[in-house]
Amino acid sequence: RKEVEQDPGPFNVPEGATVAFNCTYSNSASQSFFWYRQDCRKEPKLLMSVYSSGNEDGRFTAQLNRASQYISLLIRDSKLSDSATYLCVVNTMAGNTPLVFGKGTRLSVIA
Amino acid sequence: ETGVTQTPRHLVMGMTNKKSLKCEQHLGHNAMYWYKQSAKKPLELMFVYSLEERVENNSVPSRFSPECPNSSHLFLHLHTLQPEDSALYLCASSQGTRGHGELFFGEGSRLTVL
């Protein structure tokens, strides 16, 4: 099992739709989790951290399920500007540099 | 002025050339990284420097040689590359390396090896 797995997509959704991505991780000792966003031909940028209790930032909600070892990102009322690749990042707590990136899930929001 | 700047943004080189990628961070961070991003693959960590000391070298071929002269600058020296080394090379910085702080990325240097 890969350390961090994501469905690559693409997810093609109409404006206004709600879309959810999941990300699974293999190391049960992992402690912190993040979603990064990467626009086409741009660098990744932190979208939000994922807390144990779940957290919300506007239209974005992130949740953590430790028992099943996955995190999720929910986007409500999708905008055209949400089109990007969403990278799941897990702090595995292993080694000197424990952050592991998933391959990313591509989202296209269509007018 | 952006937090992490990389030059050049695009580079085309032959397999016998020697070139260097440069990264500069203006955020006062103490850790800097080189990542490689290839199509359909996750970001691959190449090198990490913490307080100018290399703390990670993920079995990267010796044709890639990093240099960190101070906490604000990071270089990646390239020599005798292969076509499969063509990728986007991303520099990042953070405060600490234990994965608790946000990574700030530069815009990347897109490398094509002919």
Interface residues (C-beta under 8 A of the other chain):
Chain A: V4 P8 S32 F34 Y36 K42 E43 P44 K45 L46 L87 N91 T92 M93 G95 N96 T97 P98 L99 V100 F101 G102 K103 G104
Chain B: Y33 K40 K41 P42 L43 L45 V48 V55 E56 L90 T97 R98 G99 H100 E102 L103 F105 G106 E107 G108
